[in-house]
């Protein structure tokens, strides 16, 4: 039989252009008369894809092996499709016969494509593509069955003989390139079909036809249908050419351009569709996140008998695995363990400071020593907030696992368990922004404190149950004394207090001043016949310079130092926490002595010079900056008589006042304050020396040692 160029249906270059593609889409649209019957085509497409995968020839006579379990799974899959195929098989056979007939009489691919479009005119767009692919899959699969079996199966050998195949089957070197080219086009058609099936399955609850992402895709799908059907026609013509022309067709390169052009065109269609599909997915996810966020808001507003609904809404459990990691037993555990327990949510990103974790771990471990105490009746869960716009790569995974390994409490099994809606709630409602939060949920899941971190740093587990009422009660019991300022940073302080010793805390970075101050203080204490203990507490955010100072102080036996540099950080962060805590309760410098002293200490830290505070008992305390304190000690003989009469600390305070001048310049750094918050607090922050409102300035700092 003579096969003309019309048999192969060679494409006009204009047809492959964007405008030509749109025109072909319009032709297909004109045939579209949906019958209103909705059919899920994904199971059919799964079978089609399976046929293409199994039929791919490795070499003539080579049979693909399939393990028994996979065969059983396929059998179950196929049995569920029998009813559907009763409806569709006639249409698939009709398409196959139509293509075979029209190609056999030399009709061109374009006319054949439109004829197939008429057969499937009553089906949805995704069904048109899948049915055409299924028809070709039958032709392709039957042909490859003979190719695979002819060498070992007498029936296949006889069929191959009638189809004049033995000669070409002996030329594997020519057969493979031909099928490689076909395989590329087949793969391109399959992914386009998957795209259209997925478009059909998009949930109408979250995306509508009028949405620009979906309307744009719907406008392109008819063109995708045309070119996919046309490609099945061209592929069928290739198989028929092998059967009818044998070796001469196999060695021909006439059609390589058309197959490559079609593959390129189908891939371009896929790339365009998948981009629009991704935009649709994003729109759907955005709407789902909004719905989930609103659900979460309602959930927190509702009353619950326990905390399970809240915890399960915050932590998404997937793959039926227990969602929590127990930092003590190092294994996954159920969230049910936390039912009706007070739960503290430690919320942070992956940059949580190690020193902060060390202090929290120490407080947590102390609470576990006597687990029956009322102060121990809480649990902690780490909720890591990881930006989903960037890939969770090996670096982030190791960072997450390293932090998780440091924590003795619970944590989520993986950061992906914190859904976007939950992250939005944490940021918008609880105000998370880089700085770690400790959100407290009571046994019913109610938020009783949006951030108990200041309470935890000030009082540790004694602040349980970490409510605002408990915070108020604790402050009512407090006065400004050395125990509030420092007793939690060094156990020696309790012993010094018990022994009625004078306790001096001092800080700064100037090692020369430290030497002069400590030497002078010891000499004055000896002269005044008082027992004096001194402790160096450095500066906030201690760096290498403070570390070197600690080493020198120990080597030169100038005073006591803290056992770890992280405790210096803790000393200052406790003071910052006190400020935050008092400020949340509406306390200002004008009406509160404790607030005045807190801001004085923070002001000391903000200055470039050193400072010191000395105390004895609960009600005697004196403090001053480096120059004033050192000068007062050097002038001890001037107030020695007053010290003998009034007491050391009252006399020292009097001398401080005598040295005070009208001129002063105090700087105060308030940590954790955003630019937006400055306006709301600036009128409440006044100078501790003169009582005037302090000028608010924005400072950026980069400090290196």
Buried (B, 14 or more C-beta within 10 A) or exposed (E): EEBEEBBBBBBEEEBBEEEBBBBBBEBBBEBBEEEEEEBEBBBBBBBBBBBBEBBBBEEBBEEEEEEEEEEEEBEEEBEEBEEBBEEBEEBBEBBBEBBBEBBBEBBBBBEBBBBBBEBBBBBBBBBBBBBBBBBBBBBBBBBBBBBBBBBEBEEBBEBBEEBBBBEBBEBBEBBBEBBEBBBBBBBBBBBBBBBBBBBBEBEEEBBEEEBEBBEBBEEBBBBBBBBBBBBBBBBBBBBBBBBBBBBEBBEEEEBEEBBEBBBBBBBBBBEBBBEBBEBBBEBBEEBBBBEBBEEBBEBBEEEBEBBBBBBBBBBBBEEEEBBBBBBEEEEEBEBEEBEEBBBBBBBBBBEBBEBBBBBBBBBBEEBEEEEEEEBBBBBBBBBBBBEEEEEBEEEBEEBBEEBBEBBEBBBBBBBEBBBBBBBBBBEEBBEBEEBBBBBBBBBBBBBBBBBBBBBBBBBBBBBBBBBBEBBEEBBEEBEBBBBBBBBBBBEBBEEBBEEEBBBBBBBBBBBEBBBBBBEBBBEBBEEBEBEBBBBBBBBBBBBEBBBEBBEBBEEEEBBBBBEEBBBBBBBBBBBBBBBBBBBEEEBBBEEBEBBBBBBBBBBBBBBEBBBBBBBBEEEBBBBBBBEBBBBBBBEBEEBBEBBEEBBBBBBBBBBBEEEEEEEEEBBBBBBBBEEEEBEEEEEBBBBBBEEEEBEBEEEEEEEEE
